Amino acid sequence: MFGIGTGELVFIILMVLMLFGSDKVPELARGFAKTMTQIKQATNQIKHEITKSVDETGIVNEVKEAINPNKIKESLGVDEIEKDLKEATNLNPAADVEKEISKVKEDFENLTGPIKRQK
């Protein structure tokens, strides 16, 4: 309890008895218990008020809506990005490269014309 060992607890009890006397200790204990009860009730009331105000303002619903994955996807345009990626992956880059190579070959052949490399 609160990091206090039995020896320390016995010492505290003896000090309280010596300071206040055995006739005042029950009154002090009752006062301490009442104070702790009031503190507990006050904290419970504060918790209740906070939860009540949160429920009334609807903050929880707003937060749930804000972190809705579908709305986040819409705002970021994830569907469009996924569609673009699918289209990009469906392309055949090897065929495109072969087309470009053949174009360059044709252009080179047209430039050199009748001049050919001799072997």
BELZI-V308804 format. One record per backbone hydrogen bond with DSSP energy under -0.5 kcal/mol. CO is the residue of the C=O (numbers start at 1). NH is the residue of the N-H. Records with the same first field share a line. If there is no record, write none. Layout:
CO: NH / NH
This chain:
1: 4
3: 5
5: 9
6: 10
7: 11
8: 12
9: 13
10: 14
11: 15
12: 16
13: 17
14: 18
15: 19
16: 20 / 21
17: 21
21: 24 / 25
22: 26
24: 28
25: 29
26: 30
27: 31
28: 32
29: 33
30: 34
31: 35
32: 36
33: 37
34: 38
35: 39
36: 40
37: 41
38: 42
39: 43
40: 44
41: 45
42: 46
43: 47
44: 48
45: 49
46: 50
47: 51
48: 52
49: 53
50: 54
51: 55
52: 56
53: 57
54: 58 / 59 / 60
58: 62
59: 63
60: 64
61: 65
62: 66
63: 67
65: 68
68: 72
69: 73
70: 74
71: 75
72: 76
73: 77 / 78
77: 81
78: 82
79: 83
80: 84
81: 85
82: 86
83: 87
84: 88
85: 89
86: 90
87: 91
88: 91
91: 93
92: 96
93: 97
94: 98
95: 99
96: 100
97: 101
98: 102
99: 103
100: 104
101: 105
102: 106
103: 107
104: 108
105: 109
106: 110
107: 111
108: 112
109: 113
112: 115
114: 116
